[in-house]
């Protein structure tokens, strides 16, 4: 087994590398000082339907005025994965220089360009820009119905920028559209458009280090916090009720079992055994498909470590609002660095189960989660390419990810697998396993795998479903999620409830003399992932306005991968809890 000092050194080194990488991602925003008249960088990012967050296009895919010095900003890995494609905007916002109806260009829109604008306005297209790394949004036009019930489409041609500054730094930026400066694009005919903009600078006393707080205020409003805390209290009550149920019912039943079995041993040695003691010779019989089982445990352990590292970075403030791409960068880097955990766990457990082909087991471990994720990405990236959306990754980014996988993920997976194979750990079974397995007695339908999974997944899901809405509204909408401390508490509750419910169901399974608990505990623990995917259906059709093939594909495709990851992670937690419980109860009785 890997020595504790070595393991601790590896974890400290991994955390140091992660924090260094994330520090490099976030250190770019440390020097934003300007003098009077300096050019403050303004980049146009993307446009797209407001209700479809994944369906975004390059800003100049619409026929706006092109700047004379069109340049594309070099993006980090996480920013590209986030769909950002920043280019220089035609608006010039010099520091402390007010501008009134500044002329950009006169654009003669052709019939096709008018039709393109009208189609975009009908889909509620918005634009996003970044001014000194601060995001700003606006709609490109509006549509309204006339008294004769006809729809009219209007393009905004005049943007009004309002910038707040504190001494030599930009603090806040807002953009509005002039409601009187409209261009009618209802009919397919050529139109001349004079694009203009106005800039107003105003002083503020807000310090620079608090300029991002504006974007997190919506998620911290009192009524939102009340709902969040209600969710926490509801989940805590659920945990307490479950804990109390297990403590009073399960422990009392176990105590009676221990007393009964001890009494039977004293009074009649040849008395027939019943209940979970009856199957002591089969309960530690290795499961079917043990290579797949060990690979699932390895992948689940890696994803659990990934989640913990992400929470650590979130709680120390790395993922502040609109730190573009930081989360995606962290996910890629940490997943690569934690692949050694998957290799070690899977290979070590596989060898404990007396497996011999550890190389095949390692290949299975490496592809169990990455394989479906890669296939999903290939399909969705193809869809994005067909749509010419910014979600389509450039070839260079794909090469970078492939190199990370080839030079970091795979070598660490192999090194972890070798360490696991050489750990010489033995499976600790307090009972000897008989040569031939006992026949499992006929069981009622509600003791089958699917009903048990339904019972096991419902309770953990009920503890987190309130918080799920806010997470979905942030990931698949335009809300901002910043209360990571509450999310971490909910995650801890999810882990505890998953472990407890799996233990309870495992006991009832063993009491029914069903000794095939290994896979059952895993799928019951992971069944919460299936409930989360069911919630995806409800959220998409009941709570969101997302439409279109591309957005539907992205939502259900990537959520399937996320829910599959939850299945592996929570399944691992459920099995580990059940294994601890089973070892404990069989160690407490005398087994021949």
C-alpha positions as CSV (number, residue, x, y, z in Angstrom):
1,X,0.0,0.0,0.0
2,X,1.2,3.5,-0.8
3,X,2.9,5.0,2.4
4,X,1.1,7.8,4.0
5,X,3.9,10.3,3.8
6,X,4.2,9.7,0.1
7,X,0.5,10.1,-0.4
8,X,0.5,13.3,1.6
9,X,3.4,14.7,-0.4
10,X,1.6,13.8,-3.7
11,X,-1.6,15.5,-2.5
12,X,0.2,18.6,-1.3
13,X,2.1,18.8,-4.7
14,X,-1.1,18.4,-6.7
15,X,-2.8,21.1,-4.7
16,X,0.2,23.4,-5.2
17,X,0.2,22.8,-8.9
18,X,-3.5,23.4,-9.1
19,X,-3.3,26.7,-7.1
20,X,-0.4,27.8,-9.2
21,X,-2.2,27.2,-12.5
22,X,-5.4,28.9,-11.2
23,X,-3.3,31.8,-9.9
24,X,-1.9,32.2,-13.4
25,X,-5.4,32.3,-14.7
26,X,-6.6,34.9,-12.3
27,X,-3.5,37.1,-12.0
28,X,-4.2,38.9,-15.3
29,X,-6.6,41.3,-13.5
30,X,-4.1,42.8,-11.1
31,X,-3.0,45.9,-13.0
32,X,-5.9,48.0,-14.4
33,X,-4.6,51.5,-14.0
34,X,-5.1,54.2,-16.7
35,X,-4.3,57.8,-17.2
36,X,-6.5,60.5,-18.8
37,X,-7.0,59.7,-22.4
38,X,-5.6,56.1,-22.3
39,X,-7.4,53.5,-24.4
40,X,-9.3,51.1,-22.2
41,X,-9.7,47.7,-23.9
42,X,-13.2,47.0,-25.1
43,X,-13.8,43.6,-26.8
44,X,-16.9,42.3,-28.5
45,X,-17.5,38.7,-27.5
46,X,-20.5,37.0,-28.9
47,X,-24.2,37.2,-29.8
48,X,-27.0,34.7,-29.5
49,X,-30.6,33.9,-28.5
50,X,-31.1,35.0,-24.9
51,X,-33.0,31.8,-24.0
52,X,-30.2,29.5,-25.4
53,X,-27.0,30.0,-23.5
54,X,-25.0,27.4,-25.5
55,X,-26.1,28.8,-28.9
56,X,-23.8,31.8,-29.3
57,X,-22.1,33.1,-32.4
58,X,-19.2,35.5,-33.1
59,X,-20.2,39.2,-32.7
60,X,-19.4,40.0,-36.3
61,X,-21.4,37.2,-37.7
62,X,-24.0,39.9,-37.8
63,X,-23.3,42.7,-40.2
64,X,-22.2,45.4,-37.7
65,X,-19.6,48.0,-38.4
66,X,-16.1,46.5,-38.5
67,X,-13.3,48.3,-36.7
68,X,-10.3,49.4,-38.7
69,X,-7.9,47.4,-36.5
70,X,-9.9,44.2,-36.1
71,X,-7.8,42.0,-33.7
72,X,-8.7,38.7,-32.0
73,X,-7.7,38.5,-28.3
74,X,-5.7,35.4,-27.4
75,X,-7.8,33.3,-25.2
76,X,-6.8,30.8,-22.5
77,X,-8.0,27.2,-22.6
78,X,-10.9,27.7,-20.2
79,X,-12.1,30.8,-22.1
80,X,-12.2,28.9,-25.4
81,X,-14.1,26.0,-23.7
82,X,-16.5,28.6,-22.3
83,X,-17.3,29.7,-25.9
84,X,-15.6,33.1,-25.7
85,X,-14.2,34.6,-28.9
86,X,-13.1,38.2,-28.1
87,X,-12.3,40.6,-30.9
88,X,-11.7,44.4,-30.8
89,X,-15.0,46.4,-30.8
90,X,-15.6,49.4,-33.1
91,X,-16.3,51.6,-30.0
92,X,-13.5,53.6,-28.5
93,X,-13.9,54.3,-24.8
94,X,-10.9,56.4,-23.8
95,X,-10.3,56.9,-20.1
96,X,-12.3,59.9,-18.7
97,X,-13.1,61.1,-22.3
98,X,-16.9,61.8,-22.7
99,X,-18.3,61.4,-26.2
100,X,-21.7,62.5,-27.5
101,X,-23.3,60.7,-30.4
102,X,-19.9,59.6,-31.8
103,X,-20.3,58.4,-35.4
104,X,-18.9,54.9,-36.2
105,X,-19.9,54.3,-39.8
106,X,-22.8,54.3,-42.3
107,X,-23.7,50.8,-43.2
108,X,-25.8,50.0,-46.2
109,X,-27.6,46.9,-45.3
110,X,-28.5,44.6,-48.2
111,X,-31.8,42.6,-48.2
112,X,-29.9,39.5,-46.9
113,X,-28.3,41.5,-44.1
114,X,-31.7,43.1,-43.2
115,X,-33.2,39.6,-43.1
116,X,-30.3,38.4,-40.9
117,X,-30.9,41.2,-38.4
118,X,-34.7,40.6,-38.4
119,X,-34.2,36.9,-37.7
120,X,-31.8,37.7,-34.9
121,X,-34.2,40.2,-33.3
122,X,-37.1,37.8,-33.6
123,X,-35.0,35.3,-31.5
124,X,-34.2,37.9,-28.8
125,X,-30.5,38.1,-29.7
126,X,-28.3,39.8,-27.1
127,X,-24.6,40.8,-27.4
128,X,-21.9,40.5,-24.8
129,X,-18.8,42.6,-24.6
130,X,-15.9,43.0,-22.1
131,X,-14.7,46.4,-21.0
132,X,-11.5,46.2,-18.9
133,X,-12.5,42.6,-18.1
134,X,-16.0,43.7,-17.0
135,X,-18.9,42.1,-18.8
136,X,-21.7,44.1,-20.4
137,X,-24.8,43.0,-22.3
138,X,-27.5,44.5,-24.4
139,X,-30.1,43.5,-27.0
140,X,-29.5,44.2,-30.6
141,X,-33.1,45.2,-31.3
142,X,-36.7,44.9,-30.4
143,X,-40.0,43.8,-31.9
144,X,-43.6,44.9,-31.2
145,X,-47.1,44.5,-32.5
146,X,-49.0,47.3,-34.1
147,X,-52.7,48.1,-33.6
148,X,-53.4,46.1,-36.8
149,X,-51.7,43.1,-35.1
150,X,-48.6,43.2,-37.4
151,X,-45.1,42.6,-36.1
152,X,-42.5,45.3,-36.5
153,X,-38.8,44.7,-36.1
154,X,-36.4,47.5,-35.1
155,X,-32.6,47.5,-34.9
156,X,-30.9,49.6,-32.2
157,X,-28.3,51.9,-33.9
158,X,-27.2,54.0,-30.9
159,X,-25.5,52.6,-27.8
160,X,-25.0,54.7,-24.6
161,X,-22.1,53.7,-22.4
162,X,-22.0,54.8,-18.7
163,X,-18.6,54.1,-17.0
164,X,-18.0,54.5,-13.3
165,X,-14.4,55.1,-12.2
166,X,-12.5,55.6,-9.0
167,X,-9.3,57.6,-9.5
168,X,-7.3,55.7,-12.1
169,X,-9.4,52.5,-12.3
170,X,-12.6,51.4,-14.0
171,X,-15.2,50.2,-11.4
172,X,-18.4,49.6,-13.3
173,X,-19.8,49.8,-16.9
174,X,-23.3,49.8,-18.2
175,X,-24.7,50.0,-21.7
176,X,-28.2,51.2,-22.8
177,X,-29.8,51.6,-26.1
178,X,-31.4,54.8,-27.3
179,X,-35.1,54.1,-27.7
180,X,-35.5,56.9,-30.2
181,X,-32.7,55.7,-32.5
182,X,-34.3,52.8,-34.2
183,X,-34.1,51.4,-37.7
184,X,-37.1,49.5,-39.2
185,X,-35.9,46.1,-40.6
186,X,-39.4,44.6,-41.0
187,X,-39.3,44.5,-44.8
188,X,-36.6,43.0,-47.0
189,X,-35.2,46.1,-48.6
190,X,-31.9,47.9,-48.5
191,X,-31.5,50.3,-45.5
192,X,-28.8,52.9,-44.6
193,X,-27.9,52.8,-41.0
194,X,-25.8,55.3,-39.1
195,X,-24.2,53.4,-36.1
196,X,-23.3,55.8,-33.2
197,X,-22.4,55.7,-29.6
198,X,-22.3,57.9,-26.5
199,X,-19.9,57.7,-23.5
200,X,-20.4,59.2,-20.1
201,X,-17.8,58.9,-17.3
202,X,-18.9,59.3,-13.6
203,X,-16.9,59.1,-10.4
204,X,-17.7,56.6,-7.7
205,X,-16.2,55.7,-4.3
206,X,-16.4,51.9,-4.7
207,X,-13.0,50.4,-4.3
208,X,-11.4,48.4,-7.1
209,X,-11.3,45.1,-5.2
210,X,-15.1,45.3,-4.8
211,X,-16.1,46.0,-8.4
212,X,-17.1,42.4,-9.0
213,X,-19.6,42.3,-6.1
214,X,-22.3,43.9,-8.3
215,X,-22.5,40.7,-10.3
216,X,-23.0,38.5,-7.3
217,X,-25.7,40.7,-5.6
218,X,-28.6,39.0,-7.4
219,X,-27.7,35.6,-5.9
220,X,-27.2,37.2,-2.4
221,X,-30.5,39.0,-2.2
222,X,-32.3,38.4,1.1
223,X,-35.2,36.4,-0.3
224,X,-32.7,34.2,-2.3
225,X,-30.7,33.6,0.9
226,X,-33.8,32.7,2.8
227,X,-34.7,30.1,0.2
228,X,-31.1,28.8,0.2
229,X,-31.1,28.5,4.0
230,X,-34.6,26.9,3.9
231,X,-33.0,24.3,1.6
232,X,-30.2,23.7,4.0
233,X,-32.5,23.4,7.0
234,X,-34.8,21.1,5.0
235,X,-31.8,18.9,4.1
236,X,-30.4,18.9,7.6
237,X,-33.8,17.8,9.0
238,X,-33.8,15.0,6.4
239,X,-30.4,13.9,7.5
240,X,-31.3,14.0,11.2
241,X,-34.5,12.0,10.6
242,X,-32.6,9.5,8.5
243,X,-29.8,9.3,11.1
244,X,-32.4,8.8,13.9
245,X,-34.2,6.2,11.9
246,X,-31.0,4.2,11.4
247,X,-29.8,4.7,14.9
248,X,-33.1,3.5,16.5
249,X,-34.3,0.9,14.0
250,X,-31.2,-0.5,12.4
251,X,-29.0,-0.5,15.6
252,X,-31.8,-2.1,17.6
253,X,-32.3,-4.8,15.0
254,X,-28.6,-5.4,14.9
255,X,-28.4,-5.6,18.6
256,X,-31.2,-8.1,18.7
257,X,-29.4,-10.1,15.9
258,X,-26.2,-10.1,17.9
259,X,-27.9,-11.3,21.1
260,X,-29.9,-14.0,19.1
261,X,-26.8,-15.3,17.3
262,X,-24.8,-15.4,20.6
263,X,-27.6,-17.2,22.3
264,X,-27.9,-19.7,19.5
265,X,-24.2,-20.5,19.7
266,X,-24.4,-21.1,23.4
267,X,-27.6,-23.3,23.4
268,X,-27.4,-25.4,20.2
269,X,-24.4,-25.5,18.0
270,X,-26.2,-27.4,15.3
271,X,-29.2,-25.1,15.2
272,X,-30.0,-23.9,11.7
273,X,-28.9,-20.3,11.1
274,X,-31.2,-17.7,9.5
275,X,-30.9,-14.1,8.4
276,X,-27.8,-12.4,7.4
277,X,-25.5,-14.7,9.5
278,X,-26.8,-17.6,7.4
279,X,-24.9,-16.3,4.3
280,X,-21.6,-15.5,6.0
281,X,-19.9,-17.9,3.7
282,X,-21.1,-16.0,0.6
283,X,-21.2,-12.4,1.6
284,X,-17.6,-11.7,0.7
285,X,-17.7,-13.7,-2.5
286,X,-16.2,-11.5,-5.2
287,X,-18.7,-9.8,-7.6
288,X,-19.2,-10.6,-11.2
289,X,-17.3,-8.5,-13.7
290,X,-14.8,-7.5,-11.1
291,X,-12.6,-5.7,-13.6
292,X,-15.5,-3.4,-14.5
293,X,-16.3,-3.0,-10.8
294,X,-12.8,-2.0,-9.9
295,X,-12.7,0.5,-12.8
296,X,-16.0,2.0,-11.7
297,X,-14.6,2.5,-8.2
298,X,-11.4,4.0,-9.5
299,X,-13.3,6.5,-11.7
300,X,-15.7,7.3,-8.9
301,X,-12.9,8.0,-6.5
302,X,-11.2,10.3,-9.0
303,X,-14.4,12.2,-9.6
304,X,-14.9,12.6,-5.8
305,X,-11.3,14.0,-5.5
306,X,-12.0,16.3,-8.4
307,X,-15.2,17.6,-6.7
308,X,-13.3,18.2,-3.4
309,X,-10.5,20.1,-5.1
310,X,-13.1,22.3,-7.1
311,X,-14.8,23.1,-3.8
312,X,-11.5,24.1,-2.2
313,X,-10.8,26.5,-5.0
314,X,-14.3,27.9,-4.9
315,X,-14.2,28.4,-1.2
316,X,-10.9,30.4,-1.4
317,X,-12.5,32.7,-4.0
318,X,-10.9,31.6,-7.3
319,X,-14.2,31.4,-9.1
320,X,-15.4,35.0,-8.7
321,X,-18.2,36.1,-11.1
322,X,-17.1,36.3,-14.7
323,X,-13.6,35.1,-14.1
324,X,-13.8,33.8,-17.6
325,X,-12.9,30.2,-18.1
326,X,-11.4,29.6,-14.6
327,X,-13.9,26.8,-13.8
328,X,-13.3,25.0,-17.1
329,X,-9.5,25.4,-16.8
330,X,-9.7,24.0,-13.2
331,X,-11.8,21.0,-14.3
332,X,-9.4,20.0,-17.1
333,X,-6.2,20.5,-15.0
334,X,-7.5,18.8,-11.9
335,X,-9.0,15.9,-13.8
336,X,-5.6,15.3,-15.4
337,X,-3.7,15.6,-12.2
338,X,-6.1,13.3,-10.3
339,X,-6.0,10.5,-12.8
340,X,-3.3,8.8,-10.7
341,X,-5.9,8.4,-8.0
342,X,-8.2,6.5,-10.4
343,X,-5.3,4.2,-11.5
344,X,-4.2,3.5,-8.0
345,X,-7.7,2.8,-6.6
346,X,-8.8,0.6,-9.5
347,X,-5.6,-1.4,-9.8
348,X,-5.3,-1.9,-6.0
349,X,-8.9,-3.1,-5.6
350,X,-8.7,-5.3,-8.7
351,X,-5.6,-7.0,-7.3
352,X,-7.4,-7.4,-3.9
353,X,-10.2,-9.2,-5.8
354,X,-7.5,-11.6,-7.2
355,X,-7.6,-10.1,-10.7
356,X,-4.7,-10.9,-13.0
357,X,-5.1,-8.8,-16.1
358,X,-4.4,-5.4,-14.4
359,X,-3.4,-3.7,-17.7
360,X,-6.8,-4.3,-19.2
361,X,-8.3,-3.1,-16.0
362,X,-6.3,0.1,-16.3
363,X,-7.4,0.7,-19.8
364,X,-11.0,0.2,-18.8
365,X,-10.5,2.6,-15.9
366,X,-9.1,5.3,-18.2
367,X,-12.0,5.0,-20.7
368,X,-14.9,4.3,-18.4
369,X,-15.7,8.1,-17.9
370,X,-13.5,9.6,-20.6
371,X,-14.9,7.3,-23.4
372,X,-18.6,8.4,-23.2
373,X,-17.5,12.0,-22.6
374,X,-15.3,11.9,-25.7
375,X,-18.0,10.5,-27.9
376,X,-20.5,13.1,-26.6
377,X,-18.0,15.8,-27.3
378,X,-17.4,14.6,-30.8
379,X,-21.1,14.7,-31.6
380,X,-21.8,18.0,-30.0
381,X,-18.7,19.7,-31.5
382,X,-19.9,18.5,-34.9
383,X,-23.3,20.1,-34.2
384,X,-21.6,23.3,-33.2
385,X,-19.5,23.3,-36.3
386,X,-22.6,22.8,-38.5
387,X,-24.2,25.8,-36.7
388,X,-21.0,27.8,-36.9
389,X,-21.4,28.5,-33.2
390,X,-18.6,29.6,-30.8
391,X,-19.1,26.4,-28.8
392,X,-17.2,24.6,-31.6
393,X,-13.6,24.2,-30.4
394,X,-10.8,25.3,-32.7
395,X,-8.4,22.6,-33.9
396,X,-5.6,24.0,-31.8
397,X,-7.6,23.7,-28.6
398,X,-8.5,20.1,-29.4
399,X,-4.8,19.4,-29.9
400,X,-4.0,21.0,-26.5
401,X,-6.6,18.8,-24.7
402,X,-5.2,15.8,-26.5
403,X,-1.7,16.6,-25.4
404,X,-2.9,17.1,-21.8
405,X,-4.5,13.7,-22.0
406,X,-1.5,12.0,-23.6
407,X,1.3,13.7,-21.6
408,X,-0.4,14.1,-18.2
409,X,-3.6,12.1,-17.7
410,X,-2.4,8.8,-19.2
411,X,1.1,8.7,-17.6
412,X,-0.4,9.5,-14.2
413,X,-3.0,6.8,-14.7
414,X,-0.3,4.2,-15.5
415,X,1.9,5.3,-12.6
416,X,-1.1,5.1,-10.2
417,X,-1.9,1.7,-11.6
418,X,1.6,0.4,-11.1
419,X,1.6,1.7,-7.5
420,X,-1.7,0.0,-6.9
421,X,-0.6,-3.3,-8.3
422,X,2.5,-3.2,-6.2
423,X,0.7,-2.2,-3.0
424,X,0.3,-5.9,-2.0
425,X,-2.9,-5.0,-0.1
426,X,-5.2,-7.9,0.7
427,X,-8.9,-7.9,0.8
428,X,-9.9,-7.9,4.5
429,X,-12.8,-10.4,4.9
430,X,-13.7,-11.4,8.4
431,X,-15.4,-14.6,7.2
432,X,-14.2,-17.4,5.0
433,X,-15.9,-17.8,1.6
434,X,-17.3,-21.2,0.8
435,X,-16.5,-23.1,-2.3
436,X,-20.0,-23.1,-3.8
437,X,-22.4,-20.2,-3.6
438,X,-25.8,-20.6,-1.8
439,X,-28.9,-20.3,-3.8
440,X,-30.7,-17.0,-3.3
441,X,-34.3,-17.5,-2.1
442,X,-37.2,-16.1,-4.2
443,X,-37.7,-12.4,-3.2
444,X,-40.7,-10.1,-3.6
445,X,-40.7,-7.6,-6.5
446,X,-39.9,-4.6,-4.3
447,X,-36.6,-6.2,-3.4
448,X,-35.4,-6.2,-7.0
449,X,-32.7,-3.9,-8.3
450,X,-34.9,-1.2,-9.9
451,X,-37.3,-0.7,-6.9
452,X,-34.3,-0.6,-4.6
453,X,-32.6,2.0,-6.8
454,X,-35.7,4.1,-6.8
455,X,-35.9,4.1,-3.0
456,X,-32.1,4.7,-2.7
457,X,-32.0,7.6,-5.1
458,X,-35.2,9.5,-4.0
459,X,-34.1,10.5,-0.5
460,X,-30.6,12.0,-1.5
461,X,-32.3,13.7,-4.4
462,X,-35.0,15.2,-2.1
463,X,-32.2,16.7,0.0
464,X,-30.6,18.6,-2.9
465,X,-33.4,19.3,-5.4
466,X,-34.1,22.9,-4.1
467,X,-30.4,23.8,-4.7
468,X,-30.5,22.2,-8.1
469,X,-32.6,24.9,-9.6
470,X,-30.1,27.6,-8.7
471,X,-27.2,25.5,-10.2
472,X,-29.1,24.9,-13.4
473,X,-30.2,28.6,-13.7
474,X,-26.5,29.5,-13.4
475,X,-25.0,26.8,-15.7
476,X,-27.8,26.9,-18.3
477,X,-29.0,30.4,-17.8
478,X,-27.8,33.9,-17.0
479,X,-27.9,33.8,-13.2
480,X,-24.7,33.9,-11.2
481,X,-24.0,31.4,-8.5
482,X,-21.6,32.6,-5.8
483,X,-22.7,31.0,-2.5
484,X,-20.3,28.1,-2.7
485,X,-20.3,27.6,1.1
486,X,-24.0,26.6,1.0
487,X,-23.4,24.4,-2.0
488,X,-20.5,22.6,-0.1
489,X,-22.8,22.0,2.8
490,X,-25.5,20.5,0.5
491,X,-22.8,18.3,-1.1
492,X,-21.7,17.0,2.4
493,X,-25.4,16.3,3.1
494,X,-25.7,14.4,-0.2
495,X,-22.7,12.2,0.6
496,X,-24.0,11.4,4.2
497,X,-27.5,10.6,3.0
498,X,-26.2,8.4,0.1
499,X,-24.0,6.5,2.5
500,X,-26.8,6.0,5.1
501,X,-29.5,4.9,2.7
502,X,-27.1,2.5,1.0
503,X,-26.2,0.9,4.4
504,X,-29.8,0.5,5.3
505,X,-30.8,-1.1,2.0
506,X,-27.7,-3.4,2.2
507,X,-28.8,-4.6,5.6
508,X,-32.3,-5.4,4.4
509,X,-30.8,-7.2,1.4
510,X,-28.5,-9.4,3.6
511,X,-31.4,-10.1,6.1
512,X,-33.3,-11.5,3.1
513,X,-30.4,-13.8,2.5
514,X,-29.4,-12.1,-0.8
515,X,-25.6,-12.1,-0.8
516,X,-25.1,-10.3,-4.1
517,X,-24.8,-6.9,-2.5
518,X,-21.6,-5.6,-4.2
519,X,-23.1,-4.3,-7.5
520,X,-26.5,-3.5,-5.7
521,X,-24.8,-1.1,-3.3
522,X,-23.0,0.6,-6.1
523,X,-26.0,1.1,-8.3
524,X,-28.2,2.1,-5.4
525,X,-25.7,4.7,-4.2
526,X,-25.4,6.1,-7.8
527,X,-29.1,6.1,-8.6
528,X,-29.3,9.7,-7.5
529,X,-27.6,10.6,-10.8
530,X,-30.6,9.1,-12.6
531,X,-33.0,11.3,-10.5
532,X,-30.9,14.3,-11.4
533,X,-31.2,13.5,-15.1
534,X,-34.9,13.1,-14.6
535,X,-34.9,16.6,-13.1
536,X,-33.1,17.8,-16.3
537,X,-36.2,16.8,-18.3
538,X,-38.4,18.7,-15.9
539,X,-36.2,21.8,-15.9
540,X,-35.8,21.9,-19.7
541,X,-39.5,21.6,-20.5
542,X,-41.0,23.2,-17.4
543,X,-38.6,25.9,-16.1
544,X,-36.6,27.1,-19.1
545,X,-37.3,28.6,-22.5
546,X,-34.5,26.7,-24.3
547,X,-35.4,25.7,-27.9
548,X,-33.7,24.4,-31.0
549,X,-31.8,21.2,-31.9
550,X,-28.3,22.6,-30.9
551,X,-29.4,23.8,-27.5
552,X,-31.3,20.6,-26.8
553,X,-28.4,18.5,-27.9
554,X,-25.9,20.4,-25.7
555,X,-28.2,20.4,-22.6
556,X,-29.1,16.7,-22.6
557,X,-25.7,15.6,-24.0
558,X,-23.5,17.3,-21.4
559,X,-26.0,16.7,-18.6
560,X,-25.9,13.0,-19.4
561,X,-22.2,13.1,-18.9
562,X,-22.5,15.0,-15.6
563,X,-25.2,12.7,-14.3
564,X,-23.1,9.7,-15.3
565,X,-20.2,11.2,-13.3
566,X,-22.5,11.6,-10.3
567,X,-23.6,8.0,-10.7
568,X,-20.0,6.8,-10.6
569,X,-19.0,9.1,-7.7
570,X,-22.1,8.4,-5.5
571,X,-22.0,4.7,-6.4
572,X,-18.4,4.6,-5.1
573,X,-19.5,6.4,-1.9
574,X,-22.4,4.0,-1.4
575,X,-20.3,0.9,-1.9
576,X,-17.5,2.1,0.4
577,X,-20.1,2.8,3.1
578,X,-21.8,-0.6,2.6
579,X,-18.4,-2.4,2.6
580,X,-17.5,-0.7,5.9
581,X,-20.9,-1.8,7.4
582,X,-20.7,-5.4,6.2
583,X,-17.2,-5.9,7.5
584,X,-18.3,-4.4,10.8
585,X,-21.3,-6.7,11.4
586,X,-19.6,-9.9,10.3
587,X,-16.5,-9.1,12.4
588,X,-18.9,-8.8,15.4
589,X,-20.2,-12.4,15.3
590,X,-18.5,-15.7,15.4
591,X,-18.4,-17.3,11.9
592,X,-17.2,-20.9,11.4
